Amino acid sequence: MGQTAICPGDRLAARLDDRLRSRMLIVKCIRSNLAALK
C-alpha cells in the first residue's frame, strides 16, 4: 500500500476506505507523472 503516497488525494481516498476511487486517483497521478517526464 506504499503506492497511496504518490499523491495527497490518494491518501484521502484510502482513508475513506474507497479502494476503487483511490485506485483511479493513483492511475490519474501516474499518468500525469508520466506525461511530465516526456
C-alpha positions in Angstrom: 0.0 0.0 0.0 3.0 2.3 -0.4 1.7 3.4 -3.8 -1.0 5.5 -2.0 1.7 8.0 -1.1 2.1 9.1 -4.8 -0.4 11.9 -4.3 -2.1 13.5 -1.4 -5.5 12.8 -2.9 -4.8 9.1 -2.8 -4.3 9.2 0.9 -7.6 10.9 1.4 -9.4 8.3 -0.7 -7.6 5.5 1.1 -8.7 7.0 4.4 -12.3 6.9 3.2 -11.7 3.2 2.5 -12.7 3.7 -1.1 -10.2 1.5 -2.9 -11.8 2.0 -6.3 -11.6 5.8 -6.0 -8.1 5.7 -4.6 -7.0 3.4 -7.5 -8.4 5.8 -10.0 -6.5 8.7 -8.4 -3.3 6.6 -8.4 -3.8 5.9 -12.1 -4.5 9.6 -12.8 -1.4 10.5 -10.8 0.8 8.0 -12.6 -0.5 9.2 -16.0 0.2 12.9 -15.2 3.6 11.9 -13.8 4.5 10.0 -17.0 3.3 13.0 -19.1 5.5 15.3 -17.1 8.5 13.1 -17.8 8.1 13.2 -21.5 
